[in-house]
Amino acid sequence: MVARMQGRTELPLFPLGNVLFCGGRLPLQIFEPRYVDMISACTKSNTGFGVVLIRHGNEVRVDKDEETPSVFDIGTYASIVDFNPLPNGRLGIISEGGAKFRVCSTWEKDDGLLMGEVEFLPEEHAVSIGEQFEPLVEILKRLAEDPIIQRLGLEIDFTDARSVSWRLSELLPVDPETKQSLLQMQMPRERLSEIKRLVAKLQGSKR
């Protein structure tokens, strides 16, 4: 489990079309100068950045006068666990999700980097899976056997409702806004109940 973080702090924010969950791994290709500088600063100071889902706007800013994307209020602290230059000239990094936070305010630096004052949310309480969610554990075990997923090196505790709900939330084929709603839940079994409903809906659509 990731280290607990508390209180308010300033964080560089990375608006994305993806949602990062605690313990999840998110590969990113970095090429915009503001984010290259951000990653460099994070690496030198051994700190992370915040991943937030875009509500309106684009990940990549084509025009410097383009409006900064608006983001959802709840995001995830990301630590850099690996990085390497890519053949296409971009910087490839693997970020790992940590504590969740609430964005209290945002502003933009001169280079276009979005900054935020964030408040870290309480850590979710550990709770067992419960018999009613065992079928979800089996689904997760099958998903975890995929070679692409295995390459991410995810640590999954199949007895912990937090771990199972986080991994299913990021691996199930649902839209980013649905993943965001799952991220915002603070009770693992509540999240599993919603995932159970989503799985039933997905299975029904395939019949």
N, C-alpha and C positions, 0 to 999 in steps of 0.2 A: 504494500500500500504506500502511496506517496506521502511525503511529509505534510504535516498540517500547517496551514498558513492562516494568520489571523489579522484583523484590523484593516485599516485603509492604507493604500499606497498608490503611487503613480506607476503606470505600466504603459509601454508601447503596445498598441493594439494592431492586430492583423485581421482585418475584415475579410472573411472568406465565404464561399458558397457551401462550405462543409461545417459540420459540428464535431467538436472534439470532446470526448468523454474522459473521465478520470481513468488512468491506466491505459488509455488508447494510444495507438501510434499513428501519426499522420505524416506521410511523406509530402514534401513540398519542393517545388522548383523555384528558386529565388533568382530574379533577374532585374527587377526595378531597383534603381540606386538607393532609394529610401529604405528598402527592406534588406538590401545587401549591407548597408551601413548598420541597420538595426541588428542583424544577425552577428556582425562583427563586434558590435558593442556588447551584446549579450554574451558572446563567447569569451571576450576579454574579462568581463566582470562576473562571469559564472552566474548569470541571471537569466530569466526567461521573458516571455512576452505573453500577451493575452490573445486568444483566438475567439473571435466573435462572429456570429452569423450575420451576413448582410440582409437587411430588411428591404432596402431599395438602393439601387446603384450597381456598380461593377467592381470586380476584383482588381482589374488592371486599369490604370488611369492612362488613357491614350493622349489626352490633352491636359496640360498643366492647369488649365482653367476649368477642367471638369469638376463637377461638384463632388465633395467627399461623400461616400456612401453612408446611409444611415444604418445603424446596427441594432440588434436586439440587446436588451439590458443585461442578460445573463450570459457569461462567457466562461472560458476555462483557461487556467494558467498553463502554459506550455513550456517545457524544458527541452533544450536541444540535446539529443542523445547520440546523434551521429551526423556527420556532414562530409561531403566530398564533391569536388568539381565534376561536372558532367561533360560528356563529349560535345554537347550543343553549346557549351560556353556558360551555361547556367550553374548555379550552386544548388546542389541537392542536399536537403537536410531531412532528418527524421525527428519529429517533435513528439513528446510524450505528454499526455494530459495529466494535470494535477488537480489542485483545488478549484472549485467553482467560485466565481465572484459576481458581484452586481456592479454595473457601470454607473457611477454617481454623476460624472460629468466628463465631457470630452473637449479636446481642442486640437488644433493642427499645428505642427511645427513648420518652419520655413521650407523644409524639404518635402512637405506633404505628408509626413508620417503622422498618423492619428495617435494621440495620446489620451489616456483616461485616468481619472481618479477612480479607483475601484475599492470595493469593500468585500473581503472574502466571506463567503457564507459558511455556516457551521458544517462540520463534517457529517456525512450521513452515518447513521448508526448501523453497526453490523447486525445482521439478522439472517437466520437460516432460510433456506429456500421455501420449505413448506411443500407438502405432498401435492397440492393442487397445481404447482408449477413445475413438477418433475418433467412433464413432456417438453417444456421449454429448454430444460437442461439438455435433453437428448437432441433437440434441434441445434443448440449451440455446439454440442460435441461434433455433430456432422459438419457444421459450418467451419469449425476450427480445423478440420482435416484437409481443407482446401490448401493446396501448395502456396497460393498467393497470400493467404492469411497466415500460414505458418512462417513465411519469410519475415513477417512483421515482428515475430518474437514476442507475442502477447503472453502475459501471465494471466491465467484464468483460474479462479478458485470456484469450482463447480458446486461448492457447498455454501457459498456466500451470495446472498440475494443481490448485494451491491454489484459484485463482479459480474454475475450472470446478466443482470439487467443492463449494465453499462455496455457489455460486449454485444448483446443482442441489439441494443439501441443503435449501435454504430454499424452493425453488419446486415441488418434486415434491409431489404430494398424498399424503403419508404422515403418520402420527400424530405428535404432539409427542415422545413417548418415543423413537420411531425417529430423529427429528431430533436429539434429545439424544445418542443413541448415536453418531451421525455427528459431532456437535460434539466429543465426547470423544476421537475419534481424532486422533492427532498426525501421521500420515503421509498425505499427499494421495492417493497411489495406492491405499493401503488403503481410504480413503474412497470412491474411485472404483470400486473392486472391489465394495464393498458396494452402492453406488448402481446399478451394472450389474445386480447380482442383484435389487435392488428393482424396477428398470425392467422386467426380464424377468417378474417376478411380476405387476406391474401390467398389462403387455401381455397376459399369459396370462389374467388375470381378465376381460378385455374380449372375449375370443373366445367 
